[in-house]
């Protein structure tokens, strides 16, 4: 069954929430924290894992002298998300047969 082939990026609620939020465009750390209701440490750790896997790009800049971290979904991340959704649709189709 395909369920064993789910990429690691989609195996936790927090990573899935981050990737889903980034589908609509770039988000900063505070926006992602509000959307996911994650702690700073947990969100930071998951962002690092997603960046290392090539799903997102993280950039840091100073805005009004305050550090700001922004995240954007990469083309690879978007394609992986699309394939993940297609796999879920196939699984649902199999379940309905």
Biotite code that builds the C-alpha atoms (Angstrom):
import biotite.structure as struc

atoms = struc.array([
    struc.Atom([0.000, 0.000, 0.000], chain_id="A", res_id=1, res_name="UNK", atom_name="CA", element="C"),
    struc.Atom([1.196, 3.505, -0.819], chain_id="A", res_id=2, res_name="UNK", atom_name="CA", element="C"),
    struc.Atom([0.742, 4.748, 2.735], chain_id="A", res_id=3, res_name="UNK", atom_name="CA", element="C"),
    struc.Atom([4.231, 3.458, 3.529], chain_id="A", res_id=4, res_name="UNK", atom_name="CA", element="C"),
    struc.Atom([5.636, 5.798, 0.881], chain_id="A", res_id=5, res_name="UNK", atom_name="CA", element="C"),
    struc.Atom([4.512, 9.036, 2.586], chain_id="A", res_id=6, res_name="UNK", atom_name="CA", element="C"),
    struc.Atom([7.509, 11.401, 2.642], chain_id="A", res_id=7, res_name="UNK", atom_name="CA", element="C"),
    struc.Atom([8.796, 12.320, 6.093], chain_id="A", res_id=8, res_name="UNK", atom_name="CA", element="C"),
    struc.Atom([7.830, 15.965, 5.521], chain_id="A", res_id=9, res_name="UNK", atom_name="CA", element="C"),
    struc.Atom([4.138, 14.983, 5.627], chain_id="A", res_id=10, res_name="UNK", atom_name="CA", element="C"),
    struc.Atom([4.326, 12.651, 8.623], chain_id="A", res_id=11, res_name="UNK", atom_name="CA", element="C"),
    struc.Atom([3.797, 15.214, 11.360], chain_id="A", res_id=12, res_name="UNK", atom_name="CA", element="C"),
    struc.Atom([0.876, 17.555, 11.905], chain_id="A", res_id=13, res_name="UNK", atom_name="CA", element="C"),
    struc.Atom([3.150, 20.587, 12.340], chain_id="A", res_id=14, res_name="UNK", atom_name="CA", element="C"),
    struc.Atom([5.172, 20.050, 9.151], chain_id="A", res_id=15, res_name="UNK", atom_name="CA", element="C"),
    struc.Atom([1.985, 19.424, 7.182], chain_id="A", res_id=16, res_name="UNK", atom_name="CA", element="C"),
    struc.Atom([0.451, 22.614, 8.630], chain_id="A", res_id=17, res_name="UNK", atom_name="CA", element="C"),
    struc.Atom([3.539, 24.658, 7.695], chain_id="A", res_id=18, res_name="UNK", atom_name="CA", element="C"),
    struc.Atom([3.596, 23.319, 4.138], chain_id="A", res_id=19, res_name="UNK", atom_name="CA", element="C"),
    struc.Atom([-0.148, 23.899, 3.780], chain_id="A", res_id=20, res_name="UNK", atom_name="CA", element="C"),
    struc.Atom([0.182, 27.476, 5.014], chain_id="A", res_id=21, res_name="UNK", atom_name="CA", element="C"),
    struc.Atom([2.995, 28.191, 2.560], chain_id="A", res_id=22, res_name="UNK", atom_name="CA", element="C"),
    struc.Atom([0.928, 27.024, -0.412], chain_id="A", res_id=23, res_name="UNK", atom_name="CA", element="C"),
    struc.Atom([-0.696, 30.465, -0.483], chain_id="A", res_id=24, res_name="UNK", atom_name="CA", element="C"),
    struc.Atom([2.611, 32.327, -0.389], chain_id="A", res_id=25, res_name="UNK", atom_name="CA", element="C"),
    struc.Atom([5.453, 33.508, 1.787], chain_id="A", res_id=26, res_name="UNK", atom_name="CA", element="C"),
    struc.Atom([4.888, 33.695, 5.540], chain_id="A", res_id=27, res_name="UNK", atom_name="CA", element="C"),
    struc.Atom([7.048, 35.040, 8.335], chain_id="A", res_id=28, res_name="UNK", atom_name="CA", element="C"),
    struc.Atom([7.842, 33.140, 11.522], chain_id="A", res_id=29, res_name="UNK", atom_name="CA", element="C"),
    struc.Atom([5.187, 34.937, 13.559], chain_id="A", res_id=30, res_name="UNK", atom_name="CA", element="C"),
    struc.Atom([2.480, 34.191, 10.971], chain_id="A", res_id=31, res_name="UNK", atom_name="CA", element="C"),
    struc.Atom([3.445, 30.506, 10.914], chain_id="A", res_id=32, res_name="UNK", atom_name="CA", element="C"),
    struc.Atom([3.496, 30.424, 14.709], chain_id="A", res_id=33, res_name="UNK", atom_name="CA", element="C"),
    struc.Atom([-0.027, 31.884, 14.834], chain_id="A", res_id=34, res_name="UNK", atom_name="CA", element="C"),
    struc.Atom([-1.331, 29.502, 12.162], chain_id="A", res_id=35, res_name="UNK", atom_name="CA", element="C"),
    struc.Atom([0.208, 26.369, 13.687], chain_id="A", res_id=36, res_name="UNK", atom_name="CA", element="C"),
    struc.Atom([0.017, 27.361, 17.381], chain_id="A", res_id=37, res_name="UNK", atom_name="CA", element="C"),
    struc.Atom([3.461, 25.797, 17.788], chain_id="A", res_id=38, res_name="UNK", atom_name="CA", element="C"),
    struc.Atom([6.132, 26.834, 20.267], chain_id="A", res_id=39, res_name="UNK", atom_name="CA", element="C"),
    struc.Atom([9.090, 28.837, 18.960], chain_id="A", res_id=40, res_name="UNK", atom_name="CA", element="C"),
    struc.Atom([11.469, 25.926, 19.514], chain_id="A", res_id=41, res_name="UNK", atom_name="CA", element="C"),
    struc.Atom([9.317, 23.287, 17.887], chain_id="A", res_id=42, res_name="UNK", atom_name="CA", element="C"),
    struc.Atom([8.453, 25.477, 14.899], chain_id="A", res_id=43, res_name="UNK", atom_name="CA", element="C"),
    struc.Atom([12.095, 26.443, 14.435], chain_id="A", res_id=44, res_name="UNK", atom_name="CA", element="C"),
    struc.Atom([13.193, 22.800, 14.511], chain_id="A", res_id=45, res_name="UNK", atom_name="CA", element="C"),
    struc.Atom([10.563, 21.760, 11.964], chain_id="A", res_id=46, res_name="UNK", atom_name="CA", element="C"),
    struc.Atom([11.398, 24.673, 9.652], chain_id="A", res_id=47, res_name="UNK", atom_name="CA", element="C"),
    struc.Atom([15.040, 23.595, 9.740], chain_id="A", res_id=48, res_name="UNK", atom_name="CA", element="C"),
    struc.Atom([14.103, 20.014, 8.797], chain_id="A", res_id=49, res_name="UNK", atom_name="CA", element="C"),
    struc.Atom([11.890, 21.212, 5.934], chain_id="A", res_id=50, res_name="UNK", atom_name="CA", element="C"),
    struc.Atom([14.630, 23.522, 4.689], chain_id="A", res_id=51, res_name="UNK", atom_name="CA", element="C"),
    struc.Atom([17.269, 20.781, 4.850], chain_id="A", res_id=52, res_name="UNK", atom_name="CA", element="C"),
    struc.Atom([14.952, 18.483, 2.862], chain_id="A", res_id=53, res_name="UNK", atom_name="CA", element="C"),
    struc.Atom([14.516, 21.178, 0.184], chain_id="A", res_id=54, res_name="UNK", atom_name="CA", element="C"),
    struc.Atom([10.796, 21.799, 0.761], chain_id="A", res_id=55, res_name="UNK", atom_name="CA", element="C"),
    struc.Atom([11.136, 25.426, 1.871], chain_id="A", res_id=56, res_name="UNK", atom_name="CA", element="C"),
    struc.Atom([13.574, 28.317, 1.674], chain_id="A", res_id=57, res_name="UNK", atom_name="CA", element="C"),
    struc.Atom([14.157, 30.273, 4.871], chain_id="A", res_id=58, res_name="UNK", atom_name="CA", element="C"),
    struc.Atom([15.495, 33.825, 4.732], chain_id="A", res_id=59, res_name="UNK", atom_name="CA", element="C"),
    struc.Atom([16.443, 36.132, 7.564], chain_id="A", res_id=60, res_name="UNK", atom_name="CA", element="C"),
    struc.Atom([16.442, 39.907, 7.398], chain_id="A", res_id=61, res_name="UNK", atom_name="CA", element="C"),
    struc.Atom([16.137, 42.916, 9.657], chain_id="A", res_id=62, res_name="UNK", atom_name="CA", element="C"),
    struc.Atom([12.892, 44.880, 9.429], chain_id="A", res_id=63, res_name="UNK", atom_name="CA", element="C"),
    struc.Atom([12.876, 48.091, 11.457], chain_id="A", res_id=64, res_name="UNK", atom_name="CA", element="C"),
    struc.Atom([15.961, 46.795, 13.305], chain_id="A", res_id=65, res_name="UNK", atom_name="CA", element="C"),
    struc.Atom([14.172, 43.609, 14.319], chain_id="A", res_id=66, res_name="UNK", atom_name="CA", element="C"),
    struc.Atom([15.161, 40.201, 12.963], chain_id="A", res_id=67, res_name="UNK", atom_name="CA", element="C"),
    struc.Atom([12.521, 38.602, 10.773], chain_id="A", res_id=68, res_name="UNK", atom_name="CA", element="C"),
    struc.Atom([12.491, 35.071, 9.412], chain_id="A", res_id=69, res_name="UNK", atom_name="CA", element="C"),
    struc.Atom([10.470, 34.404, 6.273], chain_id="A", res_id=70, res_name="UNK", atom_name="CA", element="C"),
    struc.Atom([9.670, 31.086, 4.642], chain_id="A", res_id=71, res_name="UNK", atom_name="CA", element="C"),
    struc.Atom([8.570, 30.205, 1.135], chain_id="A", res_id=72, res_name="UNK", atom_name="CA", element="C"),
    struc.Atom([7.669, 26.890, -0.466], chain_id="A", res_id=73, res_name="UNK", atom_name="CA", element="C"),
    struc.Atom([10.182, 25.741, -3.094], chain_id="A", res_id=74, res_name="UNK", atom_name="CA", element="C"),
    struc.Atom([9.176, 24.334, -6.481], chain_id="A", res_id=75, res_name="UNK", atom_name="CA", element="C"),
    struc.Atom([10.256, 20.925, -5.140], chain_id="A", res_id=76, res_name="UNK", atom_name="CA", element="C"),
    struc.Atom([8.103, 21.406, -2.030], chain_id="A", res_id=77, res_name="UNK", atom_name="CA", element="C"),
    struc.Atom([5.073, 22.376, -4.117], chain_id="A", res_id=78, res_name="UNK", atom_name="CA", element="C"),
    struc.Atom([5.547, 19.341, -6.389], chain_id="A", res_id=79, res_name="UNK", atom_name="CA", element="C"),
    struc.Atom([5.922, 17.005, -3.396], chain_id="A", res_id=80, res_name="UNK", atom_name="CA", element="C"),
    struc.Atom([2.760, 18.440, -1.832], chain_id="A", res_id=81, res_name="UNK", atom_name="CA", element="C"),
    struc.Atom([0.877, 17.885, -5.101], chain_id="A", res_id=82, res_name="UNK", atom_name="CA", element="C"),
    struc.Atom([2.080, 14.267, -5.272], chain_id="A", res_id=83, res_name="UNK", atom_name="CA", element="C"),
    struc.Atom([1.102, 13.741, -1.622], chain_id="A", res_id=84, res_name="UNK", atom_name="CA", element="C"),
    struc.Atom([-2.453, 14.998, -2.305], chain_id="A", res_id=85, res_name="UNK", atom_name="CA", element="C"),
    struc.Atom([-2.686, 12.799, -5.427], chain_id="A", res_id=86, res_name="UNK", atom_name="CA", element="C"),
    struc.Atom([-1.612, 9.779, -3.365], chain_id="A", res_id=87, res_name="UNK", atom_name="CA", element="C"),
    struc.Atom([-4.321, 10.552, -0.780], chain_id="A", res_id=88, res_name="UNK", atom_name="CA", element="C"),
    struc.Atom([-6.887, 10.816, -3.572], chain_id="A", res_id=89, res_name="UNK", atom_name="CA", element="C"),
    struc.Atom([-5.815, 7.393, -4.919], chain_id="A", res_id=90, res_name="UNK", atom_name="CA", element="C"),
    struc.Atom([-6.103, 5.899, -1.429], chain_id="A", res_id=91, res_name="UNK", atom_name="CA", element="C"),
    struc.Atom([-9.597, 7.367, -1.060], chain_id="A", res_id=92, res_name="UNK", atom_name="CA", element="C"),
    struc.Atom([-10.524, 5.969, -4.456], chain_id="A", res_id=93, res_name="UNK", atom_name="CA", element="C"),
    struc.Atom([-9.331, 2.517, -3.427], chain_id="A", res_id=94, res_name="UNK", atom_name="CA", element="C"),
    struc.Atom([-11.288, 2.737, -0.185], chain_id="A", res_id=95, res_name="UNK", atom_name="CA", element="C"),
    struc.Atom([-14.484, 3.565, -2.081], chain_id="A", res_id=96, res_name="UNK", atom_name="CA", element="C"),
    struc.Atom([-14.204, 0.578, -4.424], chain_id="A", res_id=97, res_name="UNK", atom_name="CA", element="C"),
])
